[in-house]
Amino acid sequence: MADSGSPESVEQDAGIVIKDDFAGYSLDLFSYPEHYFEDLACVYIPHGVIMDRTERLARNIMDDIGGHDIVVLCVLKGGYKFCADLVEFIKVLSRSSDKSLLMRVNFIRLKSYCNDQSTEDIQIIGGDDLTVLTGKNVLIVEAIVDTGKTMNALLKHVENYKPKMIKVASLLVKRVPNEGGCRPDYVGFEIPNHFIVGYALDYNEHFRDLNHICVISEIGKEKYKV
């Protein structure tokens, strides 16, 4: 059992649950771009931990749907690093497993945030021709799910193309009110309601170049506010 100030592992479907009182790690313990000095409050999930958890999710996906052809639908922009690493781990597992997983990767871009607030205005603003999803097994790969509104809108959009199956993998699920929202099939980490950046997650297009997932500071929010 982990102590009260550390992340706590629970059953696989819930992911790794990071408790509300977890304060993160001191920035002094890690390397990060100097131009973000004072813009970050702490390192919340180090890059190595992200990679280890992503490798485990790849194994879970292989166990569930290995032996099938799938279309991976990467949700841009925040999901691109998680998707790339997840796909790479699945490819490695496919080469050393009795089950192979033939993948095609497509992309879709959504927008639902202004500064640090989720908005009701969910826009699908670009991506590939999704007619390729018709009759296919689809794995939607997203970086973070919070209220679930954006994911619900995306699921309805994808269902219009009549795929054979839809699964959702999200690196992060935020503990916020989620009435009727989507709970992903594969979850990396469940986190408190902090605004986090890094590992391709942004605040007004900044911080995507961080390897770690960090909590943005109030100074950072003000500096990059639009």
C-alpha positions in Angstrom: 0.0 0.0 0.0 1.4 3.4 -1.0 1.6 6.2 1.6 -1.0 9.0 1.7 1.2 11.4 -0.3 1.8 9.0 -3.3 -0.2 7.8 -6.3 -2.1 4.6 -5.5 -2.6 1.7 -7.8 -6.0 0.1 -8.1 -7.7 -2.3 -10.4 -6.7 -2.3 -14.1 -9.9 -0.7 -15.5 -9.6 2.3 -13.3 -6.0 3.0 -14.2 -3.6 4.3 -11.7 -5.5 6.6 -9.3 -3.6 9.7 -8.1 -5.2 10.9 -4.9 -6.4 14.4 -4.2 -3.7 15.1 -1.6 -0.8 14.1 -3.9 1.3 17.3 -4.3 3.5 16.2 -7.2 7.3 16.2 -7.4 9.6 19.1 -7.1 10.7 20.6 -10.4 14.3 20.6 -9.1 14.3 16.8 -9.4 13.8 16.8 -13.2 15.0 18.5 -16.4 12.6 20.7 -18.2 12.9 23.7 -20.7 14.3 26.7 -19.0 11.8 29.0 -20.8 9.1 27.5 -18.5 10.9 28.6 -15.3 8.1 29.8 -12.9 5.4 28.7 -15.3 5.1 25.3 -13.7 4.0 24.3 -10.1 5.3 20.7 -10.1 6.0 17.6 -12.1 2.9 15.5 -11.7 3.6 12.4 -13.8 7.3 11.9 -14.9 7.9 10.9 -18.4 9.3 7.5 -17.5 6.1 6.6 -15.5 4.0 7.7 -18.5 6.0 5.4 -20.8 5.8 2.4 -18.4 2.0 2.8 -18.0 1.6 3.2 -21.8 3.4 0.0 -22.4 1.0 -1.8 -20.0 -2.0 -0.3 -21.8 -0.6 -1.6 -25.1 -0.4 -5.1 -23.6 -4.0 -4.8 -22.3 -5.2 -3.8 -25.8 -3.3 -6.7 -27.4 -4.9 -9.1 -24.9 -8.4 -7.8 -25.7 -8.3 -7.2 -29.5 -5.1 -8.8 -30.7 -5.7 -10.8 -33.9 -8.0 -8.2 -35.4 -7.4 -5.3 -37.8 -8.1 -1.9 -36.2 -8.2 1.7 -37.2 -6.5 3.9 -34.6 -8.2 7.3 -34.5 -5.8 9.8 -32.8 -7.4 12.9 -31.3 -5.2 15.9 -32.1 -3.4 17.8 -31.0 -3.1 16.7 -27.4 -3.2 13.0 -28.1 -0.4 12.8 -30.7 2.5 11.8 -28.3 0.4 9.3 -26.4 -0.9 7.8 -29.6 2.6 7.5 -31.2 4.0 5.8 -28.1 1.0 3.5 -27.7 1.1 2.4 -31.3 4.9 1.8 -31.1 4.5 -0.4 -28.0 1.7 -2.3 -29.8 3.9 -2.8 -32.8 6.7 -4.2 -30.6 4.3 -6.6 -28.9 2.9 -7.7 -32.2 6.3 -8.8 -33.4 6.8 -11.0 -30.4 3.3 -12.4 -29.9 1.1 -15.1 -31.4 -1.5 -12.3 -31.9 -0.8 -9.6 -34.4 -2.6 -6.4 -34.6 -2.8 -4.8 -38.0 -3.2 -1.1 -37.5 -4.1 1.9 -39.7 -3.7 5.3 -38.0 -6.1 8.2 -38.8 -6.4 11.6 -37.2 -9.1 14.0 -36.1 -8.8 17.4 -34.5 -11.1 18.7 -31.8 -11.2 22.0 -29.8 -13.2 22.6 -26.6 -10.9 24.7 -24.3 -10.4 28.4 -23.8 -7.6 29.1 -21.4 -8.1 26.6 -18.6 -11.8 26.2 -19.0 -13.7 23.6 -21.0 -16.4 25.2 -23.1 -19.8 24.0 -24.4 -18.5 24.8 -28.0 -17.0 21.5 -29.1 -15.6 21.8 -32.6 -14.4 19.1 -35.0 -12.0 21.3 -37.0 -10.0 18.9 -39.1 -8.7 15.4 -39.8 -8.8 12.6 -42.2 -11.8 11.3 -44.2 -13.5 9.1 -41.7 -15.4 6.9 -44.2 -12.5 4.5 -43.7 -14.1 3.7 -40.3 -17.2 2.0 -41.8 -17.3 -1.6 -40.7 -14.0 -1.4 -38.9 -12.8 -2.0 -35.4 -11.9 1.5 -34.1 -9.6 2.5 -31.2 -10.0 6.2 -30.3 -6.8 7.5 -28.6 -7.2 10.6 -26.5 -4.8 12.3 -24.1 -7.4 13.3 -21.5 -11.1 12.9 -20.7 -12.7 15.3 -18.1 -16.4 16.1 -18.3 -16.8 13.6 -21.1 -18.7 16.0 -23.3 -16.0 16.2 -25.9 -15.7 12.4 -26.0 -19.4 11.9 -26.2 -19.6 14.3 -29.2 -16.8 12.5 -30.9 -18.4 9.0 -30.3 -21.6 10.2 -31.8 -19.7 11.6 -34.8 -17.8 8.3 -35.3 -20.9 6.2 -34.9 -22.3 8.0 -37.9 -19.8 6.0 -40.0 -21.1 2.7 -38.6 -17.9 1.1 -37.3 -18.0 -2.5 -36.3 -16.6 -1.7 -32.8 -15.4 1.3 -30.9 -12.9 1.3 -28.0 -11.5 4.3 -26.3 -8.0 4.7 -24.7 -7.2 7.8 -22.7 -4.0 8.5 -20.9 -5.7 10.6 -18.3 -9.2 10.8 -16.8 -9.9 13.8 -14.6 -12.1 13.5 -11.5 -14.8 16.0 -12.3 -18.6 15.7 -12.5 -19.1 13.4 -15.5 -22.9 12.9 -15.7 -23.5 10.6 -18.7 -19.9 11.1 -19.9 -17.7 8.5 -21.4 -15.5 6.3 -19.3 -12.7 5.0 -21.5 -12.1 1.3 -21.9 -8.4 1.8 -21.2 -7.2 4.4 -18.7 -3.6 5.4 -17.9 -4.1 7.6 -14.9 -7.1 9.0 -13.0 -6.1 12.4 -11.7 -7.6 15.2 -9.5 -9.1 18.3 -11.0 -5.8 20.1 -11.8 -5.0 21.8 -15.1 -2.1 19.9 -16.4 0.3 20.4 -19.3 3.1 18.6 -21.1 3.4 15.4 -23.1 1.6 17.3 -25.9 -1.1 18.7 -23.6 -1.2 22.5 -24.0 -2.3 25.7 -22.5 -3.1 28.0 -25.4 -0.6 26.1 -27.6 2.3 26.3 -25.0 3.9 23.5 -23.1 3.5 20.8 -25.7 7.3 20.5 -25.7 7.4 19.2 -22.1 8.2 15.5 -21.7 6.7 15.3 -18.2 3.1 16.0 -17.3 3.1 19.0 -15.0 0.7 21.3 -13.2 0.8 24.8 -14.6 1.4 27.6 -12.1 -0.8 30.7 -11.7 2.1 32.7 -13.2 2.0 30.4 -16.3 -1.7 30.8 -16.6 -1.5 34.5 -16.6 1.5 34.7 -18.9 0.0 32.7 -21.7 -3.7 33.7 -21.3 -5.6 34.8 -24.4 
